[in-house]
Structure formats: structure tokens, C-alpha cells
Amino acid sequence: MRLLFQLLIFACLGLLTIQQTVAQSSQIAASSGAVASTSAAVAASSTAAAAVSSGVVNSNSTAATTPSNSTNASNSLAGLPTSASYGNTVFPGSATFLTPTASKSVSPLYRIDSSENVTFAWSFTNLLVRPTNLTLAAVAPNSVTYTITAMDGAATSATWALSNVPAASPLMMGMYTIHLYDQRGISATASPGWLSPASALTIAFYSAESYATPTGTDYCPTCFYNSGRRLNMNMGPMAIAFGIASLSSVLILYGLIY
């Protein structure tokens, strides 16, 4: 009986051992499956990240090789012919000044000073023929023409340094008309596709000395006012007396005659 009992105990222990082994095997298999799933997810994430990175790189490369608008504008202007003929259905080219900006009633104002600079900027419209060169000039109130600069036909800006104004013909106060024209001159006629002379911009110059307060001993801003006041006080009674005498004389003469 003891032997039989021991055999039963060994059999139960064996069954328990087998069950534990099977359970451990199942857990290991489940863990392996989870690890495999995780590895697959990581691989998929890596693939997606690589694709995104590739897309970003390609996008950046495309952006780097895409020219800017200013580059396109320069290239389009540089690619225009310097001479061509178009029909009357094509508008003449024109230039519009962007700087300085004038209001509806007041022109841009600058001081006559050797340290002063006037910056001009413009854009072209309907231009199909590239100017060989451009000239920017200013015409003074006394009809004196100051050539600001001569530049390449593709230029869109220029600066007038007043220090370069000839001493023999200094600037005067007043309104100056700004002219921009190509190699054909300031009086060129409008032609289809060609640049028409631009003269719509007007600027003004003033002298700082004209606004300086006089400091001499003979400066008296109230003298004229005081003189007029004294004249009014002295002449007022005399004018009244003269008026009464004149009216009395007229009445006396009227009574004698009529």
C-alpha cells in the first residue's frame, strides 16, 4: 500500500510538472508573438519615417532649385530682345515709380544739402523690348537738366547723391520733374513694346537757410504790426473829422443851389 501511495504521488507530481511546462511554453510562444508584432510595428514605423524623410529631402531639394520671383523677373527682363517690331495691338512699355511715393497733393520733399540722397525705384509694364541703357534726369524750375545717372537697361533703382551736383549749377528751391528714358532719348515717341519716357514723378527741394530764424539786431517781427497800429490810432480821428467836414460842405452846397 505504501508503494502504491508513493506511485500515486509521483504520478501527480509528474502531471503537475507537465502542466507547468506546457504553461511556460505557451507564455514563451505568446511573448515571441508579441515581440514579433512589436518588431513589425517598429519596422513599419522605420519605413514610414524613411519615406517621410525622403519626401522632406526631395521637397527641400525642389525648393532650393526653384527660382524666386525677383530672379524670374530679372531673367525675363534680361531675356527680352533689344530691338523688335510689334503691331498696334501691343501696348507701349511704361515705367512706374515706386519710390519716392507722392501723395495726391504734396510732392516728396528733400532738403538741399550735400549729405542728402534721393533714392528712386521703378517697375516696368508691357515692356517687350529691353532698353540698351536708361537715363534718369531731373529738370529744375529754371529748366536746367541734371543727369542723375546713366545705367544698364535692366536697372530698376538708382540713388541721387546731392554731393555730385555741379557747383556751377547748384540746386534751387522748387519743383523738379523726374524723367526716365531709354537710349532713344527723352522725346522718343511711344512704340508698341518699347519703353515710353516716364515723367510723372515730381519732387521738391527746399533750402534749410530759408527757414532759419533771423538773429540780427535789426530783426523785429512786431515792428510792422506796431507801426500799423500807431498809424491807425493817429489817422483814425483825422479821417473822421475830414469825413464830417466833407459831408457838411456837400449839404451846404446842396442847400445853396437847390
C-alpha positions in Angstrom: 0.0 0.0 0.0 2.8 2.3 0.8 4.3 1.6 -2.6 1.0 2.3 -4.3 0.6 5.5 -2.5 4.1 6.6 -3.5 3.4 5.8 -7.1 0.3 7.9 -7.0 2.2 10.8 -5.5 4.9 10.5 -8.2 2.2 10.4 -10.9 0.5 13.6 -9.5 3.9 15.4 -9.4 4.6 14.3 -12.9 1.2 15.7 -14.1 1.9 19.0 -12.3 5.3 19.2 -13.9 3.9 18.6 -17.4 1.2 21.2 -16.9 3.8 23.8 -15.7 6.0 23.0 -18.7 3.0 23.4 -21.1 2.0 26.7 -19.5 5.6 28.1 -19.7 5.8 27.0 -23.3 2.5 28.9 -24.0 3.8 32.0 -22.3 7.1 31.9 -24.2 5.2 31.5 -27.5 2.9 34.4 -26.6 5.9 36.5 -25.7 7.6 35.6 -29.0 4.4 36.6 -30.9 4.3 40.0 -29.1 8.0 40.6 -29.8 7.4 39.7 -33.5 4.4 42.1 -33.6 6.5 44.9 -32.0 9.3 44.3 -34.4 6.9 44.5 -37.3 5.5 47.7 -36.0 9.0 49.2 -35.5 9.9 48.1 -39.0 6.8 49.8 -40.4 7.5 53.0 -38.4 11.0 53.0 -39.7 9.8 52.6 -43.3 7.3 55.4 -42.8 9.9 57.6 -41.3 12.3 56.9 -44.1 9.6 57.7 -46.6 8.8 61.0 -44.8 12.5 61.9 -44.6 12.9 61.1 -48.3 9.9 63.3 -49.0 11.2 66.1 -46.9 14.6 65.9 -48.6 13.0 65.9 -52.0 10.8 68.8 -51.1 13.7 70.8 -49.8 15.7 70.0 -52.8 12.9 71.2 -55.1 12.5 74.4 -53.1 16.2 75.0 -53.3 16.2 74.8 -57.0 13.0 76.8 -57.5 14.0 80.4 -58.6 12.4 83.4 -56.7 10.1 85.9 -58.2 12.8 88.5 -58.3 15.1 86.1 -60.1 12.3 85.3 -62.6 11.7 89.0 -63.2 15.4 89.6 -63.8 15.7 86.7 -66.1 12.5 87.6 -68.0 13.8 91.2 -68.5 17.3 90.1 -69.4 15.8 87.7 -72.0 14.0 90.4 -73.9 15.3 91.5 -77.3 17.0 94.8 -77.6 15.2 95.6 -80.8 11.9 94.3 -82.2 8.8 95.5 -84.1 5.2 94.8 -83.0 1.8 95.6 -84.3 -0.5 98.3 -83.0 -2.4 95.8 -80.9 0.6 95.8 -78.5 0.7 98.5 -75.8 3.8 100.6 -75.4 6.0 99.8 -72.4 5.9 102.0 -69.4 7.8 102.6 -66.1 6.0 103.4 -62.8 7.9 105.0 -60.0 7.6 103.1 -56.7 10.0 105.3 -54.7 9.7 108.0 -53.6 6.0 107.9 -53.0 4.0 111.1 -53.6 0.6 111.9 -52.1 -2.2 113.4 -54.1 -1.4 116.9 -53.1 2.1 117.0 -51.8 5.3 116.0 -53.7 8.2 114.3 -51.9 10.2 117.0 -50.2 14.0 117.0 -49.8 16.5 119.4 -48.3 19.2 121.0 -50.4 22.2 119.5 -48.6 25.3 117.8 -49.9 24.7 114.9 -47.4 21.2 114.3 -48.7 20.4 111.3 -51.0 17.3 110.7 -53.1 16.5 107.0 -53.8 14.4 106.1 -56.8 12.8 102.7 -57.7 10.5 101.8 -60.5 8.9 98.8 -62.2 8.1 98.1 -65.9 4.8 97.2 -67.5 4.1 95.9 -71.0 7.8 96.0 -71.8 8.7 93.7 -74.7 12.0 95.4 -75.8 14.8 95.6 -73.3 16.4 99.1 -73.2 20.1 99.1 -74.1 20.6 101.7 -71.4 18.5 104.0 -69.2 18.9 107.6 -68.2 17.5 109.2 -65.1 17.3 113.0 -65.0 15.7 115.9 -63.1 14.5 119.1 -64.7 14.6 122.2 -62.4 12.2 125.1 -62.3 14.6 127.2 -64.3 14.7 124.4 -67.0 18.2 123.2 -66.0 18.5 119.5 -66.5 20.5 117.4 -64.0 21.5 114.0 -65.3 21.2 111.8 -62.2 22.8 108.7 -63.7 23.1 106.5 -66.8 22.7 102.8 -66.2 22.0 99.4 -67.7 18.7 98.8 -69.3 17.6 96.3 -66.8 18.1 98.6 -63.8 15.1 99.2 -61.5 16.6 101.6 -59.0 19.1 104.5 -58.6 20.3 106.9 -56.0 20.9 110.6 -56.5 23.7 111.8 -54.2 23.3 115.6 -54.0 27.0 115.9 -53.3 27.5 115.1 -57.0 25.5 118.2 -58.1 27.9 120.5 -60.0 28.9 123.6 -58.1 28.5 125.7 -61.2 24.7 124.9 -61.3 23.6 124.4 -57.7 20.1 123.3 -56.9 17.4 125.9 -56.3 14.2 125.6 -54.3 11.2 124.5 -56.2 9.6 121.5 -58.1 11.7 119.1 -60.1 10.3 116.8 -62.8 12.0 113.4 -62.9 12.5 111.8 -66.3 13.4 108.1 -67.1 14.0 107.2 -70.7 16.0 104.7 -72.8 18.7 105.2 -75.4 16.2 106.9 -77.8 16.1 110.0 -75.7 13.6 112.0 -73.6 11.5 112.9 -76.6 11.1 109.3 -78.0 7.6 108.6 -79.3 5.5 105.7 -77.9 6.1 102.5 -79.8 4.5 99.1 -79.2 6.6 97.1 -76.7 9.2 99.8 -76.3 9.7 101.9 -73.2 7.9 105.2 -73.3 9.7 108.1 -71.5 8.4 108.5 -67.9 7.9 111.9 -66.4 5.0 111.5 -63.9 7.1 111.9 -60.8 7.7 115.4 -59.3 9.8 116.1 -56.2 10.5 119.3 -54.3 13.6 120.8 -52.8 13.9 123.4 -50.1 16.7 125.3 -48.5 17.2 125.0 -44.8 18.5 128.6 -44.7 15.2 129.9 -45.8 13.6 128.6 -42.7 16.3 129.8 -40.2 15.1 132.4 -37.7 16.9 135.8 -38.2 19.1 136.8 -35.3 20.4 140.2 -36.4 19.9 143.4 -34.3 17.5 144.8 -37.0 15.2 141.8 -36.8 11.8 142.9 -35.3 8.9 140.7 -36.1 6.3 143.0 -34.4 7.6 146.3 -35.8 5.3 146.2 -38.8 2.3 145.4 -36.7 3.1 148.2 -34.2 3.6 150.7 -36.9 0.3 149.9 -38.5 -1.4 150.1 -35.1 0.1 153.6 -34.4 -0.9 154.8 -37.9 -4.4 153.6 -37.3 -4.6 155.4 -33.9 -3.3 158.7 -35.4 -5.1 158.7 -38.7 -8.5 157.5 -37.3 -9.6 160.8 -35.8 -8.3 162.8 -38.7 -10.2 160.6 -41.1 -13.5 161.0 -39.1 -13.1 164.8 -39.0 -12.4 165.0 -42.7 -15.4 162.9 -43.5 -17.7 165.1 -41.3 -16.3 168.3 -42.9 -16.8 166.9 -46.4 -20.4 165.8 -45.7 -21.2 169.2 -44.2 -19.8 171.0 -47.2 -21.8 168.9 -49.6 -25.0 169.6 -47.6 -24.3 173.4 -47.6 -23.7 173.5 -51.3 -26.8 171.5 -52.0 -28.9 174.0 -49.9 -27.4 177.0 -51.7 -28.0 175.5 -55.2 -31.4 174.0 -54.6 
